[in-house]
Amino acid sequence: MLKLCVRGFSALGFCVLIWLCGSAPVLAAEAPLEGLLSRAEARRLWEHPTWHLLLHYRPDRLGSGVTSEADGPGFFLDPRGKTDPRLEMRATLAAFYSEETLEPTRQSAQCAFPARHRWLRQTLEITPAELPVQPCERLERWIKAVDPESVSLVYSSYFFNNPASMFGHTLLRFNKKGRPESGHLLDHTLNFAANVEFDDNGVTFAISGLMGGYQGVFSTTPYYIKVKEYSDVESRDLWEYRLSFTPEELEMLLFHTWEMGTTWFDYYFLSENCSYFLMTILEVARPGLDLTSPFERVTLPTDTIRVVHGTEGLVSARTYRPSRGSQYWQKLALLSPAERKLARELTDAGQGRDTLESGPFKDLPALRQALLVDTAIDFVQYRLNRDEENTGLRAYLRKLLVARSRLRDLPAYPEQEPHSTPPEVGHGPSRVFIQGGAARASGPEGYRRDEAYGEVSWRPAFRDIMEEEEGFAPNSQITLSEARLRYWKEAGNWRLEKYTLVDIFSLFPLTRLLYQPSWRFSAGWERTRDGGCGDCTPFQMGGGGGVTVSTGITGREVAYLMLLISLERHGGFERGHREGLGGEAGLFIDLGARARLGLFRTVLQYSKEESPRREESRGSLRITLSSRLDLRLNATARPGYLEAGLGLGLYY
């Protein structure tokens, strides 16, 4: 061919031909890309909301630009892509023409970023001739393995022994096509969590989590592993919310899930956490959703469930999956007093074997026998989840299972009430509280002073132990960043009464199933009136542990006793600080479904003689008026000081 060209053309013609032959392939490769870039530029496509969702861009708090929340460099194809959507879009389109593998996934750009590829191809109407589609075998195998017909948002209730789980946890479950409800344990899940060093202690874990010291990463695991972790071992109830996504939205969800393997995010317990980033994934799948805008500062799993559940047409079904412990309590509630006695005997491996052969057990109808055996099985399995090496208990479980297998073809039990309530029914985590009251200070030689006050407080999150428990973990309190300001009428000024950085209060009533100690921890500033530093507001940090019991004499009563330690710092103290050791006793009484009475007594013994002792008695009555309003009557008594107030709380 080259010889023909030489013979048929002059030297000038030959040069022109060589120029055409050598340049044409380059033009063929560059022309489509330039055309795509021109179309994207003309439409200013980098400003499109979906592009910002795909790259997780958020407006800068200071300035007019944007910054991606993704922190792993593998997520960006331009060195400046984290803050420049336009350059990232141009680099992405250019990379789609290359089969060069990218780190950390060792895939081409088309295969590493299938959600971007799909959206750009559809939006720019890119034809295969303009941009050939590359095969992505790893992606195709994964999608075939997951193969969902729907997706569910799963909420795991609170677990107070882990700082990262005190507010609950959420994850996504991909419900595989054709799989029955009972088979969803084998489905894949999408989970976001902090990548924690194995040897990090609790204090390091809490501080690093609050300050964004961990990398948050997405991972996929079978659902049965998460159920075993949350439901069986930690006894946390699960609530599953099936979302009404179309097949196209499910595909986009899977594609963007795949893209998350290229990056990580700074992890914050209270804001950029599991629930927040799952909401961003759902927004990519259906760009019309607005799930993250309510969570600029604090993101609590319960709040995200409330937003998802409240979004019209998003949730198609809700399923309750009780933990092993909750299953035990549910069945126990169906038993008569005499049957409960037999159930307690059956849960004892030593006594249970005899009970199975006893007259009182065999005289029961078969359905009641089955219910008793199932109650014992739930109890024993719960204990085994925490003590897997207990061979004696495992042998007794086999005996119970054999006994249950003989009781067949029975009707269903009576319907069991859920042991917990779904998170979306609870009140809002933020509260404004307005109170009016009066105080009396008295002293030696008949001194007495009465003064009226008004008070306002604001709490961004979460709840105190006196509030309505529906939708929350019972007998618990997590208060964050609450400020109380008080206006004294006679003095005519506002003063800080209390500022709470954190106050965690967790009571675990002792039962045969649960032997967990109760505990509390608090830190913040609170005004003292015990003479230690005058009427000052020292920084206080303290906590302790103890025991809790619960009864049902009038409905429900919860009483606790704790040993406390307190560390306080203020310039008004003689040494600038003081340390106290003492205890606290408390009693909660539920007065029907909408009211609670709380009574507390605290005594702390300090080391310095000028303030050797602090005594305080408190009482509080809460009456719920609606899902957003409650009424409080509060009273506090200290030696030489008494105050009482009536207030109204608004939740949102």
Secondary structure by P-SEA (a helix, b strand, c coil): caaaaaacccaaaaaaaaaaaacaaaaaaaaaaaaaaaaaaaacccccaaaaaaacccccccccccccccccccccccccccccaaaaaaaaaaaaaccccccccccccccccaaaaaaaaaaaccccccbbbbbbaaaaaaaaaaccccccbbbbccccccccccccccbbbbbcccccccccccbbbbbbbbbccccccaaaaaaaaaaccbbbbbbbbcaaaaaaacccccbbbbbbbbbbccaaaaaaaaaaaaaccccccccccccccaaaaaaaaaaaacccccccccccccccaaaaaaaaaaccccccbbbbbbcaaaaaaaaaaaccaaaaaaaaaaacccaaaaaaaccccccccaaaaaaaaaaaaaaaaaaaaacccaaaaaaaaaaaaaaaaaccccccccccccccccccccccccccccccbbbbbbbccbbbbbbbbbbbbbbccccccccccccccccbbbbcbbbbbbbbcccccccccccccbbbbbbbccccccccccccccbbbbbbcccccccccccccccccbbbbbbccccbbbbbcccbbbbbbcccccccbbbbbbcccbbbbbccccbbbbbbbbbbbbccccccbbbbbbbbbbbbccccbbbbbbbbbcccbbbbbccccccc
